[in-house]
Amino acid sequence: MTTVAYQNVVDWLISARHPLDDPDSWMIECCERMVAAGLPLWRVGVFIRTLHPEVFGRNFIWTRGATKIQIGSVDFDIQNSPEFQASPLNILFRDAVEVRGDPNGPEAERFPLLLDLRSEGATDYLALPLGFLDGTDHAMSVSTRQPGGFSPDHVAALRVIIEPLARIIEIISLRRTAEMLLDTYVGNRAGARILGGQIRRGHNDTMQAAIWLSDLRGFTALSDRLPAETVVEILNQYFDCQVAAIRGHGGEVLKFMGDGLLAVFPIDEYVGDAAHVCVRVLEAARECRASVEALAFPIGDVVERFRFGVALHVGNILYGNIGGGNRLDFTCIGPAVNLAARLEKIAGRLGRTVVVSEVFANACRHDWRELGEFPIAGFSRAQRVYGLAEETPVVMA
């Protein structure tokens, strides 16, 4: 194949409008275009280091004839693993150089990856740096089954194609990073709205939702008698007890407020009516209760145990951008949120783990125990509050 065919791939990378919302399909098309241009690719891997508190990097693997991209991720421990230490990518990331290996040559004994490729019929392997504009190095690896491996012309073509390819991959990576950071710090629902353009103050929607507001019991005293670093570690483990259950049952965590947590479970035609959603919310609350009760934090000769309280309510909320100047927060407000906050305080006074409003209790049929009517600051009438009949109240000293 002539250099014209390779240049066509470069021109496509530079001039085409690429579907950034569907990077997997884009990678398949890109690899197929390189094959059509004459590159005897059998397997292509893209390895991107990420800006994520738990994920060191992600890998995207295309195999000839595949209709889907294989996607994987690794945590930060991978850097010290024997597999990574004996990987060509370790050399590439360390020295920012190309690494080439013959699966059938003596270097295969040095790199176990080459032995794996040999068993699958590969005849050549090349890893190339993907240099981003911010100075970071990522990687792309290519393998072939062609007898004799890649020719000098193939390698030269890959070196030409890799530059514009790196620009597109960097753009896709930046978008993925933005999505991950938004998911991490504001939640996936809010993140999707922000990326969709709802970035101005006043961009708000009204929606119906089940509201979750929880609090760690005795947190003030805990903070007073333990070092700040220990308190942070306890909070992280405590929030771990809630976040997985909330997300697993369709909720979104909107905010951590000291030891408090605000979450919403949207109610719409896609997830179900109020009765369906509230059943899932209650399941999440019971899972969290069990997890927090099982949480044990040893400090010297003492093992700290914990209790928490959660208030559940259903109502309409205003969901969107709120703030001042150029500092905005994507959150929810409204009387329903205020009522949930007041109910959580009542749960603490009553020594209850789970309390719900009358609206929630009516939506979620369960063995409720009426706890009485309570005047609520800011509300014109007293509110009837319910708790789980299975719970025994514990009044904390």
N, C-alpha and C positions, 0 to 999 in steps of 0.2 A: 504494500500500500504506500502511496506517495505521501510526501509531507503536506500536500494539499488537504488530504483527508484529516490529518492531525490538526491542521490549522482550522478546519471546519469545526472541530470540537472546541478549540480555543475561542473561535468567534461565537459559538453558541453560548459558552460560559460567560463571555463578556457582554454580549448584546441581548440575550434572551431575558425575559421576565420570568424568574424562577418562582415556583409556588412555595413560599417560605412556610405556609401553613401545612404543607404535606412533604416534609423533607425525605421521608422514606421513599415515596414515589420518585422524587427528584434524584435520589442516589441510584435507584434502579435504572432510570433513564440515562443518567450520566455514564454508568458503567457499560450499559448496552451500546451507547454511542462510541465509547472508546474501543469496544470490541469490534463494532462495525467499521471503525477507522483502521483496523488492522492490528490492534494490540491483543495478543493472545492471553487475555486475562482469564483466570479460572476463579480466583478468589481475591476480593478487595476488602481491606479493613481500614476503618477510620477510627482513630483513638484521640479523644478530646479530654483534656483535663478541665475540670469544672470548678466554678465558684459556688461551693455548696458545703455546709457545715459537716455533712456526713459522707459525701460521695467524692472520691478522689478523681474519678474519671468515668467516661462512658465509651463503649465501643459499639460500632455499627459495622456489621459484616454482610457483604454481598457475595453470593456464590453463583456462578454461571448457571442460568436456567431457573434461578429462584424467583418467586413472585413476591417474596417478603424479605425485608431486612431483619437480620437477627440483631437484637439490641440487648446489651448487657451493661452492668455497672460494677465498679469495685470501690471498696472503702479505702481509707488511708493506710490500713495495715498491709495492703498489697505491696507497698514500697519496700517492706522488710521481708517479704516472703521469698523463699528459695526459687519459686517459679519466675518471679519478676527479676530477681537478681541474675538469673540465667537466661534472660530474654533479650533478643536483639533490641527491643524497644527501650530497655534500660540504658543501653549504650547510646541510642538515638537521643533520648531525653537528657542524658548526662552531658553529651558532647555536641548535640545538634548536628549530627553527621548522618549521611546515608549508611545503611548497614545491609550488605548483601550476603546471601548464603546459599550454598548448593545443598539441597536435601540429600543428595547422593554423594556428597563430598566429605572429607574428614572433619569439616567444621560442624557437621551435624551432631557429632558427639559432644560438642561444646554447648549447643543450643537444643534442648529437648524439643522445642517447637519445630525445628527442622525435621526431627525424627517423626513427629506426628504428621507433618506435611508429606514426608516420604511415603508413609504408609497409605496415604490417600492419593498417591500418584503424582505429586508435585515434582517438578524438575528445576525450579528456580524460585527464589524469594528475594524481594527487595523492599526495604523500609525507607521511606523518604520523609524528611522533616516537613511539616506544614507550619510555616512561619506566619504568625498573626501580626497585625500591625502594632499591637501593644508590646511586642517583643517576646511573647511566649511561644514556645515550640510544642507542637502537637505532632501527630504522625499519621501517615497513610502507608499501609503495606500492600503489596501486590504479589500474587503467586501465579504461576503458570504450570500447565501440564505439557506444554509443547516440548518435543524432543530438542535438547540443546539449550533450553531455557530462553531467556530474553536475549535478543540480539542487541548490538550497540545502538542500532537505529531505534529499537523499542525503548531502551533506557533513555536515549536523548529525547524522544517524544514525550516520555513521562516527565522528564525534567522541565519541558516547556509547558506541558499541561498543568503541572502542579501549582504554578504561580497563580493563574486566574482561579483554579480550583480552590486554592486556599482562601481567596477572598470570599467566594460564595459560602464555603464551609464556615468561615469566621462570622459572616452575617447570620447564618442559621444558628451557629453556636451562641452568638450574642442574644438572639431572640429566645433560645432555649434557656439561657442564663437568666434573662429577664423574667421569663415565666416561672422558673424555679425560685428565684428570689421573691417574686410576688406571692407565689404559693406559700413560701416559708414564712414571710412576714405579714401578709395580709389575708391569706387564704385563697384557695383556688377560684372560688366564685367571684370574689372581689378582684383578684388578679386578672381574670378573664375580662371583666368590665373595664379595668384600667387599660389593658392592652387594646381593648376595643375602642378606646377613645374617650371614655368617661373620666376625664382628668381635671375638669373644671369644677370649682366650688359651685354648688347648686345643681350638679348632675345627681339627682336623687330619684329613687323609685319607691313606691309603696308596695309592700308585699305582706302576705300573711305567713306567719311562721310560728313554730313552737320555739320558745325562748328558754335557754338554759343559763342560769347564773349560779356559780358555785364558789365555795370559800373553804379554806383550810381552818379547822377549829384550833384555837390556841396559838395562832401564828405570831401574834405580838409578843407573847411570853417566850415563844421559841426563839424569835429573833433577838430578844434581849439577853438570853443566856448562852447562845451559841455563836461561834465566829461567823462572820458574813459569808465566807467561802463555804462553810458547812450548810448554812441556810440555803444558799443557791443550789447546792447539790441536792438537798432534800426537795426543794421546789421542783427541780427538773424531774426527779423520780416521781414526785406526786403528780405533776402534769402528765407524765407518761401514762399514768393510770387512767387518765381521762381522754386524752386526745385520740388514741387509737379506737376507743369505743365510740366516741362521738362521730368520728369520720366513718367508722365502719357501719354506722346506722344512718348515714345520710346527712350528718350535721357538718357545720363549718365553724371552726374556732375563729372568732373575730378579734379577740383581745385577751391578753393577760394583764391583769391589774394587781400587781403585787402577788398575793396568794389567790386572787380572784380570777375567774375565767368566765368569759361571755361567749356563748355559742348560739347559733340559730339553726333551725331545721326547716327549710322552706317547705311550704305547702302549695302545691300546684298540680296541674293535670299530669305532669310527668312522673311525680313521685308518689302521688296518692292524696286522698282527702285527709282532713284533720284527724279522724279516728285512726287511719293507717299510720300516719306520721307519729302521732302521740304514743302509739304502742311501741314503735321503734325507739322513741326517746326514752320511754320508761325502761326498756330493755338495756339501753346504754347506761342509764343511771344505776341500775342494779349491777351491771358489770363493773362500773366504776366503784361502787360501794364495796364489792368483794375485793377488788384490786387494792383499794386504799386500806382496807382492813388487813390484808395480807402483807402490806408494805412494812418492812422492819429495817430500821437504820441503826446499825451499831455505832455507838460513840463510847470508846473506852470499855468499861464494864457494864454500860447501860445500853439497852436496846430501845430506841425510840419507836413508839407506835403512834398511829395518826387516825384522826377522824375528820370527815368533811361534811358539808351540807350543800344541798343543791335545791334550788327553787325552779319549778317548771310552770310555764304559763303559755297561753296561746293568744295571739292578737296580731293586729296590723302594726307594722313598723316602717319607719322611713329609713331607707337603706341607700347610702351613697356618700358623697364627698362633703365633709364638714370640717371647718377650720378657719384660720385667719392668715391673711397675707399669702405667702408662698408655702405655708406649712399646712398640709391637709391630712385628714385621716379618713379612711374608708370604713365606716362603722354604721351602726344602727341606733336610732333614738326613737322616742315616742312614749306615750303613757304605758304601753304594754311592757316596755323595758323597765320603766320606773317601778311598775308594780312587781315585776320579778325581783328587782333589787330589794324592795321592802319585804317580800315574802322570804327571801334568803335570811334576812335578819330575824324574822319570826322563827324560822327553822332553828336558828342558833339558840334563841330564848327557850324554845320548847325541847331542845335536845334531840331534834329529829334529823335524820340524814336526808330524807326526801320529803319535801312538801310541795303541794300543787295547788293551783288556783281552782276555783269552782268550774271555770271554763275548761281547763285541762281535764279535770275529773269527769266532767260530762262527756268530753270527747273520747276519753280513754276508759272504757269500762273495766273496772278492777275492784278488788276488795279494799275500798278506801275506808278510812276512819275519819269522821268529821272532827276537826280539832277546835272548831269554834269560829266566831266572827271577830275580826280584829279591825279596829280603826287604822286607817293607812294615811299617813301624812300626805297631803296633796290630793287626796281623793275624797269626793263628797260623801260617800257611804262606806260603811264597814265592808270588809271582804271576808267571805267564807273560805276557810283554808282546810285542806285535807292532807292526810298522811297515809302511809302504807299500814294496813292493819297488822302486817307481819312484824313491824318494827317496834322495839321497846325503846322508849325515849331514855336518853342518857344526858343528864344535866351536868355540864362540865363546871368544875370549881373555878 
